[in-house]
Amino acid sequence: MRPPYLLLDIDGVLIPFPDERGSTPATHARHDVVPAGRNADNPVTVWLNPDHGRLLMDAIRTGLVTPVWCTSWRQDASTLIGPLLDLPALPYVDLPRPQITTSHPNGYLWKRDHVDTWLGDAPAVWIDDDFTDLDHAWAAERTARGTATLLVQPDPHLGLQPDHLTEVTKWVAQLPAARAA
């Protein structure tokens, strides 16, 4: 079995959403970035935890996962966000730009159908803050069919925590291919 993909979202995972007071965690530092197609005079402010790069690299260096961006930031994830965290360029799932007003137009995360097609029968750990019960059921169904799938869902106001990556590495380490290696 190939190593599972580690699908990484950004908004709500690496960039937490402000809480009800408009605050972000004190662990995060402010950065202004200019996504593709945006005017340099109108940057986007993001808040990133500098420890996330090291924590993600620790998981990546195990060789037990294959990291891939799975975010509406698309290629900007590797060119704008990754370098701020000292992450290498990573491939990304080329998600469409749907005309939707909710992230759950069918009761589940809008990315899921595209991710399902992209993954095929590949195992995966997907870290995203926006899953619904239907997404968790999808992951359980994939796993029941023999395609190991784990969803990790950080609190969108706190973002990725060290225990999330501990969960990932423990889960991956118990997979048959990891135990055989």
Protein Blocks (a to p, Z undefined) as FASTA:
>chain_A
ZZddddddfehplmccddfkopacfkbccdddddehiafklccdddddfklmmmmmmmmm
nopaccddddfklmmmmmmmmmmnopacdddddddddddfbfblnopafklmmmmmmnmm
accddddfkbcfklmmmmmmmmmnopacddddddfklopafklmmmmmmmmmmpmklmmZ
Z
